[in-house]
Amino acid sequence: MRVSHAAAGLAVVLALTGCQRTSFGGFGSQDVSRAPAPLQAQPVPSVSAGQLPPPAGASQFPAAPTTGTAAPGAAAGTEVAAATNALDVTKESMVGNWRVSSAGSSCDMFLTLTNLGSGSRGGTRGCAGELTAMGSWEVAGKQVVLKDRSGNPIARLYKTADARFDGSTNGGQPVSLSR
């Protein structure tokens, strides 16, 4: 029994030893001589308001396209006449299959409302020239812009009748869509 009382006493002494404080300053210490010195206030310059000058050089935004300008290489008179007499067009009215006539040949074009970049998905079958690269399209005012797979315009068309659009490619080839 003596051993068990001695072991119990030793356990109590060891437990109390573990509760002793062994801190030597540091966090929670009240030693003020170790505290950092307060920071000195810094002067604040006055705040001024005013209009900034315009940026130097050319405008950061490109000029907006003007209605009736001819595509590079296109006959200006034909393009201007089509733009001037163009009928209103909506994206929804463009959806579906179209018969394309360009440079003396015919092919098929299909237009959807599925988003693709800044336009809607579209494509051609059996076309030649610039129209083989057509991948998307969009309506911009009274103009239908056909774009390549990178989003660059390749042709511009205007509604000239209920189921007909006329215009030209960037290379100047006339293009007609009809149903």
Backbone hydrogen bonds in HBPLUS format (Angstrom, degrees):
<---DONOR---> <-ACCEPTOR-->    atom                        ^
c    i                          cat <-CA-CA->   ^        H-A-AA   ^      H-
h    n   atom  resd res      DA  || num        DHA   H-A  angle D-A-AA Bond
n    s   type  num  typ     dist DA aas  dist angle  dist       angle   num
A0005-HIS N   A0001-MET O   3.04 MM   4  6.41 155.8  2.10 154.5 160.6     1
A0006-ALA N   A0002-ARG O   3.01 MM   4  6.17 157.5  2.06 146.4 152.9     2
A0007-ALA N   A0003-VAL O   2.83 MM   4  6.00 153.7  1.90 146.5 154.3     3
A0008-ALA N   A0004-SER O   2.97 MM   4  6.08 154.2  2.04 141.1 147.7     4
A0009-GLY N   A0005-HIS O   2.97 MM   4  6.12 158.4  2.01 144.9 150.7     5
A0010-LEU N   A0006-ALA O   2.90 MM   4  6.08 158.1  1.95 146.2 152.4     6
A0011-ALA N   A0007-ALA O   2.97 MM   4  6.16 150.1  2.06 142.8 150.7     7
A0012-VAL N   A0008-ALA O   3.05 MM   4  6.33 153.5  2.12 147.1 153.4     8
A0013-VAL N   A0009-GLY O   3.00 MM   4  6.28 160.0  2.05 151.3 156.4     9
A0014-LEU N   A0010-LEU O   2.96 MM   4  6.16 160.8  2.00 148.6 153.8    10
A0015-ALA N   A0011-ALA O   2.95 MM   4  6.10 152.5  2.02 143.9 151.7    11
A0016-LEU N   A0012-VAL O   3.02 MM   4  6.22 158.6  2.07 149.1 154.2    12
A0017-THR N   A0013-VAL O   2.98 MM   4  6.16 145.6  2.10 143.2 153.1    13
A0018-GLY N   A0014-LEU O   3.19 MM   4  6.45 145.8  2.31 142.9 150.1    14
A0019-CYS N   A0016-LEU O   3.15 MM   3  5.25 147.1  2.27  99.9 109.6    15
A0020-GLN N   A0017-THR O   3.23 MM   3  5.52 166.9  2.25 110.1 113.8    16
A0029-SER N   A0026-GLY O   3.11 MM   3  5.51 156.0  2.17 131.4 132.9    17
A0035-ALA N   A0032-VAL O   3.19 MM   3  5.38 159.1  2.23 109.3 115.5    18
A0074-ALA N   A0071-ALA O   2.85 MM   3  5.30 165.5  1.87 140.8 143.2    19
A0079-GLU N   A0075-ALA O   3.28 MM   4  6.52 167.2  2.29 157.8 161.3    20
A0080-VAL N   A0076-ALA O   2.95 MM   4  6.04 164.9  1.97 155.7 160.0    21
A0081-ALA N   A0077-GLY O   2.99 MM   4  6.06 160.2  2.03 145.1 150.8    22
A0082-ALA N   A0078-THR O   3.00 MM   4  6.19 160.3  2.03 147.7 152.9    23
A0083-ALA N   A0079-GLU O   2.98 MM   4  6.16 159.7  2.02 148.4 154.1    24
A0084-THR N   A0080-VAL O   2.85 MM   4  5.96 158.7  1.90 151.0 157.0    25
A0085-ASN N   A0081-ALA O   3.06 MM   4  6.13 160.0  2.10 148.7 153.1    26
A0086-ALA N   A0083-ALA O   3.46 MM   3  5.09 163.6  2.49  96.0 100.2    27
A0087-LEU N   A0159-LYS O   2.92 MM  72  5.21 162.1  1.95 141.5 147.5    28
A0094-MET N   A0091-LYS O   2.98 MM   3  5.31 149.0  2.08 108.5 118.3    29
A0096-GLY N   A0111-LEU O   2.91 MM  15  5.24 165.3  1.93 140.6 143.9    30
A0111-LEU N   A0096-GLY O   2.92 MM  15  5.24 156.9  1.97 139.3 146.0    31
A0098-TRP N   A0109-MET O   2.71 MM  11  5.08 150.8  1.79 158.4 163.1    32
A0109-MET N   A0098-TRP O   2.93 MM  11  5.08 156.1  1.99 148.7 150.4    33
A0099-ARG N   A0178-SER O   2.81 MM  79  5.28 174.4  1.81 166.0 166.5    34
A0178-SER N   A0099-ARG O   2.94 MM  79  5.28 146.2  2.06 143.6 154.1    35
A0100-VAL N   A0107-CYS O   2.79 MM   7  5.14 177.3  1.79 153.3 152.9    36
A0107-CYS N   A0100-VAL O   2.95 MM   7  5.14 146.7  2.06 138.6 145.9    37
A0101-SER N   A0176-SER O   2.91 MM  75  5.16 156.5  1.97 149.7 155.7    38
A0176-SER N   A0101-SER O   2.94 MM  75  5.16 145.9  2.06 144.2 154.1    39
A0102-SER N   A0105-SER O   2.93 MM   3  5.54 161.4  1.96 158.7 164.4    40
A0105-SER N   A0102-SER O   3.03 MM   3  5.54 165.3  2.05 119.9 124.7    41
A0108-ASP N   A0125-ARG O   3.06 MM  17  5.20 176.7  2.06 156.1 155.9    42
A0125-ARG N   A0108-ASP O   2.84 MM  17  5.20 149.9  1.93 145.6 147.9    43
A0110-PHE N   A0123-GLY O   2.94 MM  13  5.60 160.2  1.98 154.2 160.0    44
A0123-GLY N   A0110-PHE O   3.02 MM  13  5.60 147.9  2.12 153.5 161.1    45
A0112-THR N   A0121-ARG O   3.00 MM   9  5.58 161.8  2.03 169.3 165.9    46
A0121-ARG N   A0114-THR O   2.69 MM   7  5.46 158.8  1.73 161.3 168.8    47
A0116-LEU N   A0119-GLY O   2.93 MM   3  5.42 166.2  1.95 135.3 133.7    48
A0119-GLY N   A0116-LEU O   3.12 MM   3  5.42 155.4  2.18 132.3 130.6    49
A0120-SER N   A0137-TRP O   2.79 MM  17  5.37 161.0  1.83 155.1 161.3    50
A0137-TRP N   A0120-SER O   2.87 MM  17  5.37 140.2  2.03 142.9 155.6    51
A0122-GLY N   A0135-GLY O   3.11 MM  13  5.18 155.2  2.17 121.6 118.0    52
A0132-THR N   A0129-GLY O   3.20 MM   3  6.00 165.6  2.22 121.3 125.4    53
A0133-ALA N   A0130-GLU O   3.23 MM   3  5.96 159.2  2.27 118.8 123.6    54
A0134-MET N   A0131-LEU O   3.23 MM   3  5.25 166.5  2.25 106.1 109.9    55
A0135-GLY N   A0147-LYS O   2.88 MM  12  6.10 162.5  1.91 150.0 153.5    56
A0136-SER N   A0147-LYS O   3.35 MM  11  5.15 167.8  2.37 130.1 129.4    57
A0147-LYS N   A0136-SER O   2.78 MM  11  5.15 168.7  1.79 150.5 146.4    58
A0138-GLU N   A0145-VAL O   2.99 MM   7  5.37 141.7  2.14 142.4 153.6    59
A0145-VAL N   A0138-GLU O   2.81 MM   7  5.37 168.7  1.82 167.7 169.6    60
A0140-ALA N   A0143-GLN O   2.75 MM   3  5.15 167.7  1.76 157.3 161.5    61
A0143-GLN N   A0140-ALA O   3.10 MM   3  5.15 158.8  2.15 117.0 121.5    62
A0144-VAL N   A0157-LEU O   2.84 MM  13  5.04 166.9  1.86 147.4 151.2    63
A0157-LEU N   A0144-VAL O   2.84 MM  13  5.04 155.7  1.90 146.0 153.8    64
A0146-LEU N   A0155-ALA O   2.91 MM   9  5.11 161.6  1.94 142.2 148.1    65
A0154-ILE N   A0146-LEU O   2.73 MM   8  5.71 171.7  1.74 153.2 152.7    66
A0155-ALA N   A0146-LEU O   3.33 MM   9  5.11 151.1  2.42 138.0 134.7    67
A0148-ASP N   A0152-ASN O   2.82 MM   4  5.43 156.1  1.88 148.3 152.8    68
A0151-GLY N   A0148-ASP O   2.98 MM   3  5.34 164.3  2.01 115.0 119.9    69
A0170-ASN N   A0154-ILE O   2.83 MM  16  5.37 143.3  1.96 140.4 137.5    70
A0156-ARG N   A0168-SER O   3.03 MM  12  5.84 159.1  2.08 159.8 160.4    71
A0168-SER N   A0156-ARG O   3.10 MM  12  5.84 140.7  2.26 156.4 161.7    72
A0158-TYR N   A0166-ASP O   2.79 MM   8  5.43 155.9  1.84 138.5 144.0    73
A0166-ASP N   A0158-TYR O   2.90 MM   8  5.43 155.5  1.96 154.7 154.7    74
A0160-THR N   A0164-ARG O   3.01 MM   4  5.78 154.6  2.08 134.7 142.8    75
A0161-ALA N   A0164-ARG O   3.41 MM   3  4.95 152.8  2.49 135.5 129.3    76
A0164-ARG N   A0161-ALA O   3.35 MM   3  4.95 166.9  2.37 108.8 105.1    77
A0165-PHE N   A0177-LEU O   2.93 MM  12  4.99 154.0  2.00 141.0 145.2    78
A0177-LEU N   A0165-PHE O   2.81 MM  12  4.99 157.7  1.86 141.9 148.9    79
A0167-GLY N   A0175-VAL O   2.91 MM   8  5.27 142.8  2.05 158.0 161.8    80
A0175-VAL N   A0167-GLY O   2.86 MM   8  5.27 163.4  1.89 130.3 130.0    81
A0169-THR N   A0173-GLN O   2.85 MM   4  5.26 151.1  1.94 144.5 153.3    82
A0172-GLY N   A0169-THR O   2.99 MM   3  5.22 163.0  2.02 109.6 114.7    83
